Amino acid sequence: MPINKAMRAALSLLSYPELDVEKTYLVERKLQKLTARRARKPWLYRVWEHTVSSGGYRVPMRVFTPKQPAMGCVLLFFHGGGWVTGSIDSYDGICGDMAAQTGCTVASVDYRLAPEHRFPAAAEDCYAAAREVFLHSGLLGVLPEDVVLIGDSAGGNLAAAVSLMARDRGEFLPRRQILIYPAVGSDHTEGSPFPSVRENGTGYLLTSKRVRDFFALYRAQEADLENPYFAPLAAGTFANQPDTLLITAEFCPLRDEGEAYGEKLREAGNYVEVHRIPDALHGFFSLPPRFKQVQKTYALMTAFLEGDYGR
């Protein structure tokens, strides 16, 4: 099925030409700040700032609290951008929309970026933020079972990694996670076992080459490719993971690896929902809620957040 022209046109505004990310990432960061949807809607939610300690670094967190909350949960959000671009500033509008659309408090985490801070810095920052929210319930005013990990693209990778880290370290365990077109594999070459890397690897805004460039800037060493906190599909076991809502986009190179991760979680006995959004490209969640693909995603999120899976 051909991609919807309106969707392609809208997402093209969020994309960049096929350039060498290593040479352009600083410019891309500046452009993102200039083009970010920063118009806040103070009549819908309140915004406040917080910081979390991660080693010797203070991780900024921006919290969006609906003035009329519909659900008593917190979405702990990790932004996308290939671990190299993106920030709480560039995701300001997206997180505000998320709070307004779901009725949940959204806590956006500004983890350190590569290549200045390579793996595992981003994962450790996100874990530190989650640890504080889960172990200090007074911070955001909810019980640990009402904190939901969520992220898009590289942020989906980080949400999955934090869930694995939490299980392995035993300090807390998220009950639910929402992964939006997550990057969970490590092979985005022509030899990848996932057809979407080849089928959607060119011509659909996010290319397989760009994914490889991001991975090269994020990893600290070749061995990271086999580390489950870097590439969650490399985990030795997928047991004891949160109830998971996993959303992929039809024309995304990461589509098949995301769906494979959902199947691995399901095979290990976890509750998993996997939904492929038709006629959607990678990055569609950054569009305004009026787009039908974004509306569908929020409908799936609301149903998932309202569910009770017996835990």
One Martini backbone bead per residue (centre of mass of N, CA, C, O) as a GRO file, in nm:
protein
  311
    1MET     BB    1   0.095   0.036   0.024
    2PRO     BB    2   0.085   0.355  -0.010
    3ILE     BB    3   0.180   0.641   0.108
    4ASN     BB    4   0.060   0.898   0.255
    5LYS     BB    5   0.098   1.221   0.156
    6ALA     BB    6   0.049   1.374   0.421
    7MET     BB    7   0.247   1.212   0.591
    8ARG     BB    8   0.502   1.266   0.426
    9ALA     BB    9   0.493   1.576   0.441
   10ALA     BB   10   0.500   1.605   0.749
   11LEU     BB   11   0.763   1.431   0.805
   12SER     BB   12   0.961   1.595   0.627
   13LEU     BB   13   0.986   1.830   0.841
   14LEU     BB   14   1.149   1.616   1.047
   15SER     BB   15   1.372   1.578   0.843
   16TYR     BB   16   1.674   1.461   0.681
   17PRO     BB   17   1.915   1.433   0.495
   18GLU     BB   18   2.159   1.214   0.363
   19LEU     BB   19   2.387   1.227   0.606
   20ASP     BB   20   2.656   1.268   0.815
   21VAL     BB   21   2.606   1.247   1.142
   22GLU     BB   22   2.892   1.312   1.254
   23LYS     BB   23   2.877   1.609   1.099
   24THR     BB   24   2.551   1.702   1.186
   25TYR     BB   25   2.443   1.682   1.487
   26LEU     BB   26   2.474   1.976   1.587
   27VAL     BB   27   2.283   2.103   1.380
   28GLU     BB   28   2.036   1.930   1.445
   29ARG     BB   29   1.996   2.028   1.733
   30LYS     BB   30   1.942   2.323   1.658
   31LEU     BB   31   1.700   2.272   1.469
   32GLN     BB   32   1.517   2.140   1.678
   33LYS     BB   33   1.489   2.388   1.861
   34LEU     BB   34   1.370   2.576   1.635
   35THR     BB   35   1.122   2.354   1.546
   36ALA     BB   36   0.987   2.323   1.796
   37ARG     BB   37   0.695   2.261   1.978
   38ARG     BB   38   0.656   2.518   2.235
   39ALA     BB   39   0.354   2.547   2.270
   40ARG     BB   40   0.188   2.601   2.544
   41LYS     BB   41  -0.098   2.479   2.769
   42PRO     BB   42  -0.175   2.599   3.075
   43TRP     BB   43  -0.487   2.501   3.087
   44LEU     BB   44  -0.396   2.176   3.089
   45TYR     BB   45  -0.102   2.220   3.232
   46ARG     BB   46   0.174   2.163   3.433
   47VAL     BB   47   0.516   2.287   3.485
   48TRP     BB   48   0.813   2.112   3.603
   49GLU     BB   49   1.129   2.085   3.764
   50HIS     BB   50   1.395   1.833   3.768
   51THR     BB   51   1.648   1.631   3.937
   52VAL     BB   52   1.886   1.360   3.881
   53SER     BB   53   2.108   1.129   3.997
   54SER     BB   54   2.404   1.021   3.785
   55GLY     BB   55   2.634   1.008   3.961
   56GLY     BB   56   2.785   1.317   3.854
   57TYR     BB   57   2.496   1.363   3.727
   58ARG     BB   58   2.233   1.586   3.628
   59VAL     BB   59   1.909   1.493   3.550
   60PRO     BB   60   1.676   1.617   3.365
   61MET     BB   61   1.324   1.698   3.447
   62ARG     BB   62   0.999   1.711   3.292
   63VAL     BB   63   0.674   1.806   3.419
   64PHE     BB   64   0.340   1.701   3.321
   65THR     BB   65   0.033   1.826   3.467
   66PRO     BB   66  -0.280   1.778   3.472
   67LYS     BB   67  -0.557   1.961   3.580
   68GLN     BB   68  -0.740   1.702   3.458
   69PRO     BB   69  -0.711   1.408   3.553
   70ALA     BB   70  -0.791   1.074   3.425
   71MET     BB   71  -0.522   0.938   3.545
   72GLY     BB   72  -0.320   0.767   3.805
   73CYS     BB   73  -0.050   0.824   3.619
   74VAL     BB   74   0.291   0.775   3.502
   75LEU     BB   75   0.493   0.893   3.231
   76LEU     BB   76   0.808   0.771   3.162
   77PHE     BB   77   1.003   0.961   2.937
   78PHE     BB   78   1.188   0.866   2.636
   79HIS     BB   79   1.352   1.000   2.390
   80GLY     BB   80   1.438   1.049   2.079
   81GLY     BB   81   1.742   1.051   1.840
   82GLY     BB   82   1.972   0.822   1.847
   83TRP     BB   83   2.130   0.930   2.117
   84VAL     BB   84   2.211   1.231   1.970
   85THR     BB   85   1.932   1.351   1.966
   86GLY     BB   86   1.737   1.534   2.137
   87SER     BB   87   1.496   1.660   2.392
   88ILE     BB   88   1.298   1.819   2.615
   89ASP     BB   89   1.259   2.056   2.422
   90SER     BB   90   1.186   1.904   2.148
   91TYR     BB   91   0.946   1.744   2.336
   92ASP     BB   92   0.742   1.940   2.457
   93GLY     BB   93   0.485   1.911   2.278
   94ILE     BB   94   0.453   1.603   2.301
   95CYS     BB   95   0.420   1.590   2.614
   96GLY     BB   96   0.178   1.777   2.629
   97ASP     BB   97  -0.006   1.605   2.454
   98MET     BB   98   0.010   1.349   2.629
   99ALA     BB   99  -0.121   1.468   2.879
  100ALA     BB  100  -0.387   1.561   2.741
  101GLN     BB  101  -0.470   1.280   2.604
  102THR     BB  102  -0.439   1.085   2.878
  103GLY     BB  103  -0.428   1.223   3.180
  104CYS     BB  104  -0.124   1.213   3.238
  105THR     BB  105   0.164   1.219   3.379
  106VAL     BB  106   0.470   1.367   3.244
  107ALA     BB  107   0.813   1.242   3.246
  108SER     BB  108   1.093   1.399   3.115
  109VAL     BB  109   1.412   1.278   2.997
  110ASP     BB  110   1.758   1.422   2.995
  111TYR     BB  111   1.973   1.254   2.861
  112ARG     BB  112   2.268   1.169   2.758
  113LEU     BB  113   2.467   1.225   2.472
  114ALA     BB  114   2.582   1.132   2.180
  115PRO     BB  115   2.931   1.112   2.167
  116GLU     BB  116   3.006   1.237   2.445
  117HIS     BB  117   2.801   0.998   2.559
  118ARG     BB  118   2.830   0.682   2.583
  119PHE     BB  119   2.785   0.383   2.630
  120PRO     BB  120   2.573   0.377   2.923
  121ALA     BB  121   2.465   0.666   2.990
  122ALA     BB  122   2.166   0.675   2.903
  123ALA     BB  123   2.072   0.422   3.057
  124GLU     BB  124   2.162   0.522   3.341
  125ASP     BB  125   1.989   0.777   3.350
  126CYS     BB  126   1.714   0.632   3.318
  127TYR     BB  127   1.745   0.451   3.562
  128ALA     BB  128   1.774   0.677   3.773
  129ALA     BB  129   1.497   0.800   3.721
  130ALA     BB  130   1.332   0.546   3.782
  131ARG     BB  131   1.433   0.489   4.065
  132GLU     BB  132   1.323   0.747   4.194
  133VAL     BB  133   1.023   0.711   4.118
  134PHE     BB  134   0.984   0.420   4.245
  135LEU     BB  135   1.125   0.481   4.546
  136HIS     BB  136   0.971   0.787   4.539
  137SER     BB  137   0.642   0.843   4.554
  138GLY     BB  138   0.634   1.155   4.638
  139LEU     BB  139   0.732   1.300   4.382
  140LEU     BB  140   0.448   1.217   4.194
  141GLY     BB  141   0.205   1.080   4.363
  142VAL     BB  142   0.266   0.762   4.318
  143LEU     BB  143   0.266   0.445   4.268
  144PRO     BB  144   0.468   0.218   4.124
  145GLU     BB  145   0.230   0.074   3.954
  146ASP     BB  146   0.176   0.381   3.810
  147VAL     BB  147   0.439   0.342   3.647
  148VAL     BB  148   0.530   0.421   3.303
  149LEU     BB  149   0.710   0.318   3.048
  150ILE     BB  150   0.834   0.541   2.778
  151GLY     BB  151   0.916   0.527   2.415
  152ASP     BB  152   1.087   0.651   2.119
  153SER     BB  153   1.288   0.459   1.966
  154ALA     BB  154   1.548   0.518   2.149
  155GLY     BB  155   1.345   0.536   2.388
  156GLY     BB  156   1.247   0.243   2.358
  157ASN     BB  157   1.516   0.118   2.415
  158LEU     BB  158   1.544   0.242   2.705
  159ALA     BB  159   1.293   0.118   2.828
  160ALA     BB  160   1.376  -0.177   2.783
  161ALA     BB  161   1.647  -0.157   2.934
  162VAL     BB  162   1.534  -0.075   3.212
  163SER     BB  163   1.368  -0.333   3.254
  164LEU     BB  164   1.614  -0.521   3.251
  165MET     BB  165   1.774  -0.383   3.476
  166ALA     BB  166   1.562  -0.411   3.698
  167ARG     BB  167   1.557  -0.716   3.705
  168ASP     BB  168   1.870  -0.762   3.752
  169ARG     BB  169   1.893  -0.560   4.019
  170GLY     BB  170   1.623  -0.555   4.219
  171GLU     BB  171   1.487  -0.261   4.302
  172PHE     BB  172   1.277  -0.276   4.061
  173LEU     BB  173   0.945  -0.314   3.877
  174PRO     BB  174   0.780  -0.269   3.616
  175ARG     BB  175   0.447  -0.311   3.499
  176ARG     BB  176   0.478  -0.101   3.251
  177GLN     BB  177   0.510  -0.064   2.881
  178ILE     BB  178   0.590   0.172   2.606
  179LEU     BB  179   0.670   0.092   2.262
  180ILE     BB  180   0.786   0.309   2.002
  181TYR     BB  181   0.950   0.219   1.753
  182PRO     BB  182   1.189   0.036   1.847
  183ALA     BB  183   1.539  -0.005   1.912
  184VAL     BB  184   1.653  -0.361   1.951
  185GLY     BB  185   1.871  -0.406   1.758
  186SER     BB  186   2.206  -0.448   1.561
  187ASP     BB  187   2.108  -0.507   1.250
  188HIS     BB  188   2.128  -0.269   0.949
  189THR     BB  189   2.189  -0.445   0.717
  190GLU     BB  190   2.149  -0.643   0.441
  191GLY     BB  191   2.184  -0.902   0.654
  192SER     BB  192   1.937  -0.880   0.795
  193PRO     BB  193   1.665  -1.063   0.943
  194PHE     BB  194   1.498  -0.795   0.868
  195PRO     BB  195   1.311  -0.683   0.606
  196SER     BB  196   1.259  -0.376   0.684
  197VAL     BB  197   1.550  -0.279   0.640
  198ARG     BB  198   1.510  -0.304   0.323
  199GLU     BB  199   1.219  -0.207   0.251
  200ASN     BB  200   1.262   0.074   0.459
  201GLY     BB  201   1.574   0.190   0.416
  202THR     BB  202   1.446   0.368   0.183
  203GLY     BB  203   1.236   0.659   0.136
  204TYR     BB  204   1.146   0.686   0.479
  205LEU     BB  205   1.351   0.900   0.617
  206LEU     BB  206   1.437   0.654   0.779
  207THR     BB  207   1.740   0.501   0.750
  208SER     BB  208   1.965   0.250   0.772
  209LYS     BB  209   2.212   0.430   0.772
  210ARG     BB  210   2.127   0.613   1.006
  211VAL     BB  211   2.113   0.394   1.215
  212ARG     BB  212   2.411   0.311   1.195
  213ASP     BB  213   2.524   0.587   1.274
  214PHE     BB  214   2.404   0.596   1.556
  215PHE     BB  215   2.533   0.338   1.665
  216ALA     BB  216   2.829   0.433   1.626
  217LEU     BB  217   2.796   0.678   1.835
  218TYR     BB  218   2.691   0.512   2.088
  219ARG     BB  219   2.903   0.320   2.095
  220ALA     BB  220   3.211   0.214   2.258
  221GLN     BB  221   3.196  -0.089   2.147
  222GLU     BB  222   3.149  -0.379   1.981
  223ALA     BB  223   3.029  -0.543   2.229
  224ASP     BB  224   2.758  -0.380   2.262
  225LEU     BB  225   2.584  -0.543   2.050
  226GLU     BB  226   2.554  -0.781   2.293
  227ASN     BB  227   2.404  -0.584   2.477
  228PRO     BB  228   2.089  -0.561   2.621
  229TYR     BB  229   2.115  -0.244   2.692
  230PHE     BB  230   2.157  -0.183   2.381
  231ALA     BB  231   2.021  -0.472   2.266
  232PRO     BB  232   1.746  -0.634   2.374
  233LEU     BB  233   1.758  -0.891   2.177
  234ALA     BB  234   2.026  -1.002   2.344
  235ALA     BB  235   1.885  -1.141   2.551
  236GLY     BB  236   1.877  -1.434   2.738
  237THR     BB  237   1.611  -1.318   2.878
  238PHE     BB  238   1.234  -1.235   2.889
  239ALA     BB  239   1.166  -1.249   3.169
  240ASN     BB  240   1.014  -1.045   3.384
  241GLN     BB  241   0.822  -0.838   3.234
  242PRO     BB  242   0.633  -0.608   3.135
  243ASP     BB  243   0.367  -0.492   3.036
  244THR     BB  244   0.311  -0.461   2.672
  245LEU     BB  245   0.320  -0.188   2.444
  246LEU     BB  246   0.363  -0.232   2.086
  247ILE     BB  247   0.462   0.008   1.835
  248THR     BB  248   0.437   0.022   1.484
  249ALA     BB  249   0.548   0.099   1.150
  250GLU     BB  250   0.502   0.015   0.831
  251PHE     BB  251   0.752   0.234   0.717
  252CYS     BB  252   0.979   0.091   0.905
  253PRO     BB  253   1.294  -0.042   0.971
  254LEU     BB  254   1.204  -0.132   1.285
  255ARG     BB  255   0.952  -0.313   1.277
  256ASP     BB  256   1.049  -0.620   1.301
  257GLU     BB  257   1.215  -0.599   1.563
  258GLY     BB  258   0.983  -0.507   1.742
  259GLU     BB  259   0.798  -0.756   1.691
  260ALA     BB  260   1.008  -0.964   1.789
  261TYR     BB  261   1.018  -0.861   2.079
  262GLY     BB  262   0.726  -0.919   2.146
  263GLU     BB  263   0.751  -1.228   2.100
  264LYS     BB  264   0.964  -1.281   2.317
  265LEU     BB  265   0.794  -1.186   2.554
  266ARG     BB  266   0.558  -1.383   2.510
  267GLU     BB  267   0.721  -1.653   2.525
  268ALA     BB  268   0.806  -1.570   2.838
  269GLY     BB  269   0.503  -1.480   2.969
  270ASN     BB  270   0.412  -1.210   2.874
  271TYR     BB  271   0.231  -0.928   2.836
  272VAL     BB  272   0.127  -0.857   2.487
  273GLU     BB  273   0.106  -0.580   2.257
  274VAL     BB  274   0.079  -0.564   1.895
  275HIS     BB  275   0.099  -0.269   1.678
  276ARG     BB  276   0.037  -0.180   1.344
  277ILE     BB  277   0.061   0.117   1.174
  278PRO     BB  278  -0.088   0.227   0.916
  279ASP     BB  279   0.053   0.448   0.706
  280ALA     BB  280   0.343   0.464   0.861
  281LEU     BB  281   0.615   0.637   0.995
  282HIS     BB  282   0.884   0.716   1.125
  283GLY     BB  283   0.781   0.967   1.367
  284PHE     BB  284   0.462   1.013   1.388
  285PHE     BB  285   0.436   1.091   1.701
  286SER     BB  286   0.533   1.401   1.641
  287LEU     BB  287   0.264   1.464   1.562
  288PRO     BB  288  -0.027   1.579   1.568
  289PRO     BB  289  -0.337   1.453   1.689
  290ARG     BB  290  -0.499   1.482   1.409
  291PHE     BB  291  -0.369   1.238   1.326
  292LYS     BB  292  -0.472   0.916   1.284
  293GLN     BB  293  -0.217   0.769   1.392
  294VAL     BB  294  -0.213   0.921   1.662
  295GLN     BB  295  -0.496   0.855   1.756
  296LYS     BB  296  -0.454   0.548   1.760
  297THR     BB  297  -0.229   0.548   1.970
  298TYR     BB  298  -0.393   0.679   2.202
  299ALA     BB  299  -0.608   0.461   2.212
  300LEU     BB  300  -0.415   0.230   2.288
  301MET     BB  301  -0.301   0.359   2.544
  302THR     BB  302  -0.564   0.392   2.703
  303ALA     BB  303  -0.646   0.095   2.706
  304PHE     BB  304  -0.389  -0.005   2.847
  305LEU     BB  305  -0.404   0.181   3.106
  306GLU     BB  306  -0.704   0.062   3.183
  307GLY     BB  307  -0.598  -0.203   3.235
  308ASP     BB  308  -0.617  -0.551   3.375
  309TYR     BB  309  -0.357  -0.819   3.433
  310GLY     BB  310  -0.327  -0.942   3.739
  311ARG     BB  311  -0.076  -0.799   3.917
   0.00000   0.00000   0.00000
